[in-house]
Amino acid sequence: MMTKEDMTPREIVAELDKYIIGQNMAKKSVAIALRNRQRRLKLSEDMQKEITPKNLLMIGATGVGKTEIARRLATIVQAPFVKVEATKFTEVGYIGRDVESMVRDLVESSIQIVEKQQHSNVYTQAERNAIERIVKILIPGIKKEKKQAASTNPFESMFKNMGVDPNQLAPQAEEEEEVTEAISTDREKMKQQIRNGLLDEREITVQVESQKKAMNSPMGAGLEQMGIDLNETLGALRPKTKIKRTVTVKKAIDLFIQEESEKLVNQEDIHSMAVDLAQNSGIIFIDEFDKITSKNQNSGTVSREGVQRDILPIVEGSQVSTKYGPIQTDHILFIASGAFHVSKPSDLIPELQGRFPIRVELDDLTKEDFVKILTEPNNALLKQYIAMLGTENVKITFTYESIERLAEIAYRVNQETDNIGARRLHTILEKLLEDLLFEAPDMQMGDITITENYVNEKIEHIVEDKDLSRYIL
């Protein structure tokens, strides 16, 4: 697959077409916005500072593909992505999430992407080191006694009072060993066996770093807003403990590769690269944007206009403190979305309207769209159910007439009840295949064809009863 820098708007749309049916205008708009980012990075530094992203406002009913377009876009270009609901935020001074938390979440997403890239760069060396450690456990050398290094932890007495084993506080010196020629030869043979997968299922007892669960702090939310991680701060003071685990050689290699990778990469470099990636390539998707308009404000609730005014400086471009350092939001791409059934975009405060210059109205899904959604995308629903039942040695096929009937039912129920877009297909298919999914483990291998009559038999009576379809479909 081509690199993200090489992708033209047409190629981005082609990638989106593999997963999302229709909505060509929305796809075109996000593809242009993405290409403009790459164009900006090729300019001089002075010019780069002047060019800001053209944020998008997607308008359309639920289930038409707004979130999926943004999520797939981020996946295609390997960009940090975070989805938030505007209704989760409250005006500064009230209890609730503050709007800057979306930027901190974006940096966390960026950290994961950069860590994965850096770990893949050192994978070969990490794997070599991991196999070396496994071999030393399986074929130990002749141990020599080594004097324990003196403890340099100034918090030793405090940790003793907390019930921490004093031996864990002292630096863990590696045991010296004598390796004879015979041991060295045996180890080389075993390394080859491990690489060939001959010892994958053999059990081995290893010592790995304990993965302590983060504790919840009553001050956590407030500290998070200042970019401080209390768990990380205390974790740096508390000594790392190792626990014994009995696992297969294959699993032990994975555990050791993770540990060795962390030793080989520079965390400071990762943090710096992640902040830079989030600043220049990050995408923040703000859902339910229509719910914070003044039309939706009820008396006695926290001011929605206040939330808009808090979001405004983030979208305009400001500096947000995170535990990895400050991040500028000037070049983050913001995609807002909402149904705007009750309110309209003009109900947003004028300053915020101006920060979302590109507006795209997504089309409601038709019967023809539903037919395509069921069959064409790489992750089409019918392909998913066929694959899942295939694990039970049950092969199912759908006639074209049955697919058309399913699409017709989905469209009709959406028209007569609440319009939830493509999500209606999930509900209908679950109801259609309910008995089959239940009985499949007890069935012998066989082929089953889903016909139009089968669809009518299972679902028609529910569709005809409006009250029943409202609750079941």
Phi and psi in degrees as a GROMACS rama.xvg file:
@    title "Ramachandran Plot"
@    xaxis  label "Phi"
@    yaxis  label "Psi"
@TYPE xy
-67.0316  158.883  MET-2
-76.6903  160.079  THR-3
-62.8065  -30.6663  LYS-4
-66.8179  -27.2958  GLU-5
-86.3156  -14.0986  ASP-6
-74.7099  124.9  MET-7
-84.6756  164.452  THR-8
-54.2709  -38.872  PRO-9
-63.4225  -39.9252  ARG-10
-70.9288  -34.6928  GLU-11
-64.4114  -44.5947  ILE-12
-61.8518  -40.2706  VAL-13
-61.4622  -38.8674  ALA-14
-66.3594  -42.4981  GLU-15
-64.6939  -33.4235  LEU-16
-62.0997  -23.5078  ASP-17
-69.0616  -19.9375  LYS-18
-122.756  -21.8212  TYR-19
-127.182  130.425  ILE-20
-91.7706  135.203  ILE-21
70.5771  -152.746  GLY-22
52.9378  46.6938  GLN-23
-63.4363  -36.9706  ASN-24
-64.7196  -41.3363  MET-25
-65.4167  -43.1388  ALA-26
-61.995  -42.3574  LYS-27
-63.0149  -41.9934  LYS-28
-65.5134  -44.5171  SER-29
-70.2218  -32.674  VAL-30
-66.331  -40.6057  ALA-31
-65.387  -43.7213  ILE-32
-59.5117  -38.497  ALA-33
-71.3379  -41.8055  LEU-34
-65.2232  -35.7502  ARG-35
-61.4884  -31.5556  ASN-36
-62.7256  -45.1143  ARG-37
-66.2037  -36.3827  GLN-38
-62.9607  -40.6271  ARG-39
-62.4235  -41.1149  ARG-40
-67.5279  -15.7062  LEU-41
-90.5793  -2.80351  LYS-42
-89.8618  172.547  LEU-43
-66.7572  158.24  SER-44
-59.1048  -40.0561  GLU-45
-62.6645  -42.4018  ASP-46
-71.3028  -35.4698  MET-47
-56.6918  -40.9854  GLN-48
-64.8691  -27.2277  LYS-49
-81.9964  -22.7263  GLU-50
-96.3184  120.544  ILE-51
-110.131  155.627  THR-52
-65.122  148.143  PRO-53
-92.1304  96.922  LYS-54
-65.8827  151.583  ASN-55
-110.962  146.974  LEU-56
-120.91  111.936  LEU-57
-95.2412  128.203  MET-58
-117.389  122.557  ILE-59
175.81  158.542  GLY-60
-65.6411  164.987  ALA-61
-64.7172  145.526  THR-62
82.1053  11.4763  GLY-63
-97.2086  -6.59606  VAL-64
117.334  12.9456  GLY-65
-62.6501  -53.6103  LYS-66
-66.4087  -40.2206  THR-67
-63.9058  -37.8252  GLU-68
-61.3766  -47.4439  ILE-69
-65.6983  -42.2059  ALA-70
-66.781  -44.5614  ARG-71
-65.6916  -36.3641  ARG-72
-59.536  -46.4893  LEU-73
-63.5901  -37.9028  ALA-74
-66.5769  -42.4615  THR-75
-59.6964  -43.2095  ILE-76
-99.0606  5.47493  VAL-77
54.9976  47.1849  GLN-78
-102.776  149.03  ALA-79
-61.0682  135.146  PRO-80
-139.147  138.562  PHE-81
-142.621  138.102  VAL-82
-111.191  129.267  LYS-83
-130.831  158.135  VAL-84
-104.096  127.106  GLU-85
-59.2376  -29.8525  ALA-86
-72.1948  -13.981  THR-87
-77.7308  -16.1489  LYS-88
-91.8255  150.494  PHE-89
-127.385  159.462  THR-90
-61.0983  146.229  GLU-91
-54.468  133.779  VAL-92
104.686  -13.4725  GLY-93
-105.886  160.152  TYR-94
-69.673  134.134  ILE-95
142.211  178.977  GLY-96
-74.0004  137.072  ARG-97
-93.4327  151.111  ASP-98
-60.8544  -24.8714  VAL-99
-67.0052  -18.0445  GLU-100
-63.204  -26.0411  SER-101
-65.7905  -34.2624  MET-102
-71.2278  -39.5188  VAL-103
-65.6065  -37.0622  ARG-104
-63.5799  -36.7836  ASP-105
-64.3665  -40.3732  LEU-106
-64.6208  -39.5072  VAL-107
-61.1357  -41.1626  GLU-108
-62.8045  -39.7629  SER-109
-66.003  -39.3773  SER-110
-57.8817  -44.5098  ILE-111
-61.9649  -41.7471  GLN-112
-64.6131  -47.3054  ILE-113
-67.339  -41.2513  VAL-114
-58.5075  -44.4023  GLU-115
-61.1296  -42.5827  LYS-116
-64.8398  -45.827  GLN-117
-66.4943  -39.9812  GLN-118
-65.1249  -35.3225  HIS-119
-68.4529  -30.2355  SER-120
-67.1874  -31.5773  ASN-121
-105.477  12.153  VAL-122
-58.4662  -44.2927  TYR-123
-59.2334  -47.2687  THR-124
-67.3551  -40.0481  GLN-125
-63.9373  -40.0872  ALA-126
-65.4535  -41.1759  GLU-127
-60.9225  -44.8864  ARG-128
-65.4806  -38.1018  ASN-129
-65.0603  -44.4789  ALA-130
-63.6033  -38.0787  ILE-131
-59.2395  -42.3932  GLU-132
-67.5143  -39.3098  ARG-133
-62.5215  -45.685  ILE-134
-62.8202  -39.3112  VAL-135
-64.2125  -31.204  LYS-136
-74.6834  -43.4036  ILE-137
-73.4568  -35.6766  LEU-138
-125.996  81.9504  ILE-139
-69.0958  151.066  PRO-140
-83.8974  -174.048  GLY-141
-84.7994  113.114  ILE-142
-73.4452  143.56  LYS-143
-115.196  142.576  LYS-144
-73.2833  137.112  GLU-145
-129.736  136.054  LYS-146
-68.0231  135.587  LYS-147
-67.4131  133.583  GLN-148
-66.4235  149.109  ALA-149
-69.3923  144.837  ALA-150
-73.7844  138.432  SER-151
-118.771  13.5216  THR-152
-83.2928  113.286  ASN-153
-69.0051  -13.33  PRO-154
-98.7437  16.0322  PHE-155
-55.9043  -49.1893  GLU-156
-63.7279  -36.9616  SER-157
-64.5363  -43.561  MET-158
-69.3417  -30.8821  PHE-159
-61.3229  -42.6726  LYS-160
-66.0835  -24.3399  ASN-161
-84.6295  -0.824686  MET-162
88.2536  17.5544  GLY-163
-84.4978  136.23  VAL-164
-59.3627  122.295  ASP-165
-57.224  -30.5712  PRO-166
-64.2303  -26.1942  ASN-167
-77.7634  -17.5493  GLN-168
-79.5293  -27.6286  LEU-169
-79.5686  149.22  ALA-170
-59.0389  133.907  PRO-171
-85.6494  105.076  GLN-172
-81.8671  138.842  ALA-173
-71.26  139.747  GLU-174
-73.6733  136.8  GLU-175
-80.8885  147.985  GLU-176
-142.243  152.228  GLU-177
-102.229  128.012  GLU-178
-111.835  113.396  VAL-179
-79.1994  169.617  THR-180
-63.4283  -37.5571  GLU-181
-64.5257  -43.9267  ALA-182
-62.7733  -43.0475  ILE-183
-61.1734  -40.9802  SER-184
-65.3439  -44.7998  THR-185
-62.1417  -39.3269  ASP-186
-64.5836  -40.9554  ARG-187
-62.9181  -39.8211  GLU-188
-63.8404  -42.3509  LYS-189
-67.7604  -35.8425  MET-190
-58.1601  -42.5347  LYS-191
-65.8035  -39.5266  GLN-192
-62.8202  -40.7185  GLN-193
-64.9545  -44.0592  ILE-194
-62.7242  -32.0724  ARG-195
-82.5999  -2.242  ASN-196
78.0815  14.7036  GLY-197
-74.2333  -20.043  LEU-198
-112.094  15.444  LEU-199
-54.0064  -40.4505  ASP-200
-92.5701  -1.08118  GLU-201
-71.2854  137.378  ARG-202
-86.0888  146.61  GLU-203
-147.49  144.335  ILE-204
-99.512  122.454  THR-205
-126.711  160.007  VAL-206
-105.887  122.227  GLN-207
-128.293  158.77  VAL-208
-66.7668  134.955  GLU-209
-69.219  132.352  SER-210
-97.2633  90.1703  GLN-211
-72.4702  140.6  LYS-212
-73.719  139.625  LYS-213
-68.2008  137.392  ALA-214
-89.1434  147.831  MET-215
-85.0922  128.154  ASN-216
-108.659  136.43  SER-217
-61.9825  -21.1237  PRO-218
-93.5611  0.800043  MET-219
-54.1037  -47.1183  GLY-220
-62.94  -42.7673  ALA-221
-66.3522  -42.1074  GLY-222
-66.6349  -36.9336  LEU-223
-59.1104  -37.792  GLU-224
-68.4652  -18.9376  GLN-225
-97.5546  4.5615  MET-226
75.7556  27.745  GLY-227
-113.786  131.282  ILE-228
-107.198  105.139  ASP-229
-64.3141  -39.3695  LEU-230
-61.4011  -42.042  ASN-231
-68.0445  -38.2263  GLU-232
-63.8444  -47.4353  THR-233
-68.9923  -34.0552  LEU-234
-63.699  -31.7672  GLY-235
-69.5396  -29.5805  ALA-236
-80.6  -39.7327  LEU-237
-74.8783  133.928  ARG-238
-66.1362  149.217  PRO-239
-73.395  132.715  LYS-240
-107.973  150.684  THR-241
-114.76  143.495  LYS-242
-122.113  153.695  ILE-243
-90.898  135.503  LYS-244
-135.009  139.511  ARG-245
-103.366  113.407  THR-246
-137.531  173.921  VAL-247
-75.1959  160.555  THR-248
-58.9979  -39.3599  VAL-249
-60.2823  -45.2403  LYS-250
-67.843  -38.9433  LYS-251
-61.4451  -39.6951  ALA-252
-61.503  -43.5547  ILE-253
-60.4562  -43.3524  ASP-254
-63.5486  -43.7734  LEU-255
-70.393  -35.9233  PHE-256
-60.701  -40.8004  ILE-257
-61.369  -46.2618  GLN-258
-64.7186  -44.3968  GLU-259
-67.9648  -35.4886  GLU-260
-62.3622  -41.3149  SER-261
-65.5314  -30.1077  GLU-262
-72.6893  -32.4853  LYS-263
-84.31  -20.0547  LEU-264
-99.4053  157.392  VAL-265
-99.3723  113.537  ASN-266
-62.0212  -35.8967  GLN-267
-63.0868  -40.2227  GLU-268
-64.6726  -40.9599  ASP-269
-60.7641  -45.9819  ILE-270
-62.1624  -43.5609  HIS-271
-64.3296  -44.4409  SER-272
-66.6554  -36.9398  MET-273
-67.0603  -42.2799  ALA-274
-62.439  -42.6627  VAL-275
-64.4224  -41.1563  ASP-276
-64.4536  -43.8058  LEU-277
-63.2221  -40.6998  ALA-278
-64.4906  -39.9512  GLN-279
-101.124  -20.8389  ASN-280
-127.796  -2.22844  SER-281
-66.074  147.026  GLY-282
-126.47  123.738  ILE-283
-112.731  122.01  ILE-284
-104.24  115.846  PHE-285
-105.217  108.113  ILE-286
-89.187  166.443  ASP-287
56.5499  36.9613  GLU-288
-66.424  -27.8512  PHE-289
-70.529  -17.8567  ASP-290
-78.1949  -8.39221  LYS-291
-106.605  15.4374  ILE-292
-80.0397  161.751  THR-293
-64.5391  -25.9188  SER-294
-64.1231  -26.7128  LYS-295
-95.5961  8.93856  ASN-296
-84.9257  123.5  GLN-297
-102.568  149.963  ASN-298
-64.6494  140.412  SER-299
90.6233  -4.50239  GLY-300
-102.119  162.717  THR-301
-63.2248  136.843  VAL-302
-56.6725  118.749  SER-303
-72.9499  -31.2631  ARG-304
-64.1376  -32.682  GLU-305
-62.9881  -38.2553  GLY-306
-65.4266  -41.3692  VAL-307
-58.4873  -43.0573  GLN-308
-69.9409  -27.6937  ARG-309
-74.3213  -35.6632  ASP-310
-70.6957  -33.1749  ILE-311
-51.1336  -52.5538  LEU-312
-64.2145  -29.6754  PRO-313
-65.5038  -44.7756  ILE-314
-72.2402  -36.2305  VAL-315
-65.4066  -35.5372  GLU-316
122.342  109.982  GLY-317
-150.757  177.358  SER-318
-103.895  130.325  GLN-319
-118.002  133.546  VAL-320
-82.0664  132.251  SER-321
-131.303  168.152  THR-322
-70.3619  -9.42726  LYS-323
-101.464  3.30001  TYR-324
118.956  169.7  GLY-325
-69.6799  147.809  PRO-326
-130.929  135.331  ILE-327
-90.3339  134.862  GLN-328
-98.3976  5.40168  THR-329
-55.9312  -35.9821  ASP-330
-113.737  15.0921  HIS-331
-77.1017  137.988  ILE-332
-88.5705  122.451  LEU-333
-105.117  129.189  PHE-334
-120.469  113.56  ILE-335
-100.693  149.718  ALA-336
-145.767  152.019  SER-337
-172.226  160.48  GLY-338
-76.6779  -35.5786  ALA-339
51.6068  46.2949  PHE-340
-77.939  -48.7279  HIS-341
-84.6692  -47.2307  VAL-342
-101.341  179.082  SER-343
-136.242  161.194  LYS-344
-54.5117  -29.8602  PRO-345
-69.5401  -10.157  SER-346
-79.8989  -12.812  ASP-347
-70.6035  156.79  LEU-348
-62.9797  142.407  ILE-349
-53.2024  -39.3655  PRO-350
-61.3086  -39.1858  GLU-351
-73.9946  -36.4513  LEU-352
-55.8858  -41.916  GLN-353
-67.8953  -18.8719  GLY-354
-86.6231  -3.73659  ARG-355
-124.922  71.8695  PHE-356
-70.1493  -25.3063  PRO-357
-98.7528  117.675  ILE-358
-116.892  130.925  ARG-359
-127.092  125.896  VAL-360
-98.3012  121.565  GLU-361
-87.4754  143.564  LEU-362
-79.4222  148.19  ASP-363
-68.6534  149.153  ASP-364
-80.2695  136.879  LEU-365
-98.3837  175.973  THR-366
-60.6957  -41.0642  LYS-367
-63.1825  -37.466  GLU-368
-62.9629  -41.1401  ASP-369
-63.4447  -38.6064  PHE-370
-60.4023  -44.7079  VAL-371
-66.6846  -40.678  LYS-372
-61.2283  -36.2613  ILE-373
-71.3173  -24.78  LEU-374
-122.931  -33.5495  THR-375
-86.4014  -46.1648  GLU-376
-60.683  158.97  PRO-377
-59.0191  -31.5168  ASN-378
-108.062  31.703  ASN-379
-53.8092  144.27  ALA-380
-58.8633  -43.6869  LEU-381
-62.9904  -38.2194  LEU-382
-62.5364  -36.3132  LYS-383
-65.4998  -46.4452  GLN-384
-68.2209  -37.8093  TYR-385
-61.4833  -42.6875  ILE-386
-66.7735  -42.5225  ALA-387
-64.7076  -44.6763  MET-388
-71.7471  -24.417  LEU-389
-62.3069  -26.6756  GLY-390
-68.2213  -17.7434  THR-391
-100.191  13.633  GLU-392
61.7468  29.3454  ASN-393
-112.405  120.394  VAL-394
-101.839  118.949  LYS-395
-114.122  144.842  ILE-396
-130.912  149.657  THR-397
-113.972  129.636  PHE-398
-73.3786  156.756  THR-399
-62.0546  -35.6777  TYR-400
-63.8103  -37.6947  GLU-401
-68.3581  -36.9243  SER-402
-66.0812  -42.8912  ILE-403
-61.4488  -39.633  GLU-404
-66.3961  -40.776  ARG-405
-61.6537  -42.5095  LEU-406
-64.59  -40.5667  ALA-407
-64.0251  -41.9487  GLU-408
-64.7574  -44.5716  ILE-409
-60.3054  -44.2687  ALA-410
-64.6401  -42.2741  TYR-411
-66.063  -45.5714  ARG-412
-64.58  -37.8921  VAL-413
-62.0438  -37.3734  ASN-414
-71.9597  -37.2079  GLN-415
-88.1188  -22.4666  GLU-416
-121.37  -145.335  THR-417
-76.4245  138.903  ASP-418
-85.6373  104.276  ASN-419
-110.565  17.8905  ILE-420
62.6126  -139.99  GLY-421
-67.4054  -18.3921  ALA-422
-63.6557  -21.4553  ARG-423
-62.1528  -32.4372  ARG-424
-63.9849  -36.2945  LEU-425
-58.9757  -47.1154  HIS-426
-63.8047  -45.2844  THR-427
-65.8061  -43.4748  ILE-428
-66.2625  -37.7678  LEU-429
-61.924  -41.4804  GLU-430
-68.6409  -40.9493  LYS-431
-62.6974  -43.9045  LEU-432
-100.099  11.2316  LEU-433
-53.9535  -52.1702  GLU-434
-64.2126  -40.5445  ASP-435
-65.7067  -42.3559  LEU-436
-65.5655  -30.8902  LEU-437
-75.931  -41.2797  PHE-438
-86.084  -19.2773  GLU-439
-50.0523  -44.1496  ALA-440
-61.7625  -26.3968  PRO-441
-93.9575  -5.87375  ASP-442
-84.9086  151.312  MET-443
-82.7037  169.863  GLN-444
-54.284  137.455  MET-445
-174.513  165.571  GLY-446
-106.425  135.486  ASP-447
-128.107  131.155  ILE-448
-109.298  125.722  THR-449
-90.5247  115.527  ILE-450
-105.624  173.075  THR-451
-62.4736  -38.7567  GLU-452
-62.7134  -39.4581  ASN-453
-62.7664  -41.6357  TYR-454
-62.2182  -46.2195  VAL-455
-62.071  -41.719  ASN-456
-61.9204  -38.9609  GLU-457
-84.7959  -31.2007  LYS-458
-121.342  -26.4832  ILE-459
-52.9234  -44.2599  GLU-460
-65.0714  -29.2661  HIS-461
-74.3481  -39.8514  ILE-462
-64.5709  -41.0316  VAL-463
-65.8798  -34.0603  GLU-464
-87.0596  101.788  ASP-465
-57.9907  -42.2307  LYS-466
-65.6069  -39.8011  ASP-467
-67.653  -43.291  LEU-468
-66.0146  -30.1295  SER-469
-63.4741  -33.2784  ARG-470
-96.7375  -27.2091  TYR-471
-99.9274  -41.5624  ILE-472
